[in-house]
């Protein structure tokens, strides 16, 4: 069950578009904020421990890239394992009141706390990952994770012997549902009979719940596991159970040397360097960024040696097709789980439609949480 606040967020997200692709979003002609005094104080707020793999780890690689690029022009502070809600608001407010001119808040549930603080500190600059609400001093950014998900679905479809994959999911917001559906469509493109079974753990980072869900999915016949959660527990469980795994956020192969086929990876280094440079130049203005494989914001980890060469070649070809615009993971004909046509042949889902996605496509087993 979701708290009233979480339920309200999910309902709002399902009804509210995030943005068009960042390449088409015009930047304001005039700078919204003056150049800051040096060093620019930059704060990062993380929802889970940094560790050495996963969502927060990838954001921290971006933070390290900023340090390496700007040196003594920036002063950076990180606070990790910050829960969504009141704790996040306290941390973000502490940053703002301590003179941090730029704050990156890197979890969906930080959105409303950040907006409240941003309103109280209009001279501060705030960036929110995966959100959909902006303000004069709040920009938002995300990646088209579903593009890499589709490719890993192809990989799973060709490597699975049972035709059943297991998916450990966090919260049923459109971003996560998009990933499940893209993965399913990738599998279906190479195995029309493929199925994806989903277990929701209602947490971004909970290794115990993730491990239990992964084991249950293997018991239900899944021989390939993937996740939209932050820890490496799913990959480790696959290794223990003799199943394949496809990691998420980062390359998790060292946690499953036999299991790990690849991973859908996120890359924030370029974005964080660009935003910091804009703030330093006095050219920053609130933007709405949604970048994909072509933009270097998502990718694939190296393929396991067990993946046949022809499968690797197919994945590489489809990746290039996505980059060149010849392949859109959500293109028609597209049917939902009940067999109802969502779009016809030759049509494609718009960004607004993607960002309201609240249904499973054909092949996904189970019901969407209420």
Secondary structure, 3 states (H helix, E strand, C coil): CCCHHHHHHHHHHHHCCCCCCHHHCCCCCCCCCCCCCCCEEEEEECCCCCCCCCHHHHHHHHHHHHHHHHHHHEEEEEECCCCCCHHHHHHHHHHHHCCCCEEEECCHHHHHHHHHHHHHCCCCEEEEECCCCCECCEEEEEECHHHHHHHHHHHHHHHCCCCEEEEEECCCCHHHHHHHHHHHHHHHHHCCCCEEEEEECCCCCCHHHHHHHHHHHHHCCCCEEEEECCCCHHHHHHHHHCCEEEEEECCCHHHCCCCEEEEEEECCHHHHHHHHHHHHHCCCCCCEEEECCCCCCEEECCCCCCCCHHHHHHHHHHHHHHHHCCCCCCECCEEECCCCEEECCCCECCHHHHCCCCCCECCEECCCCC
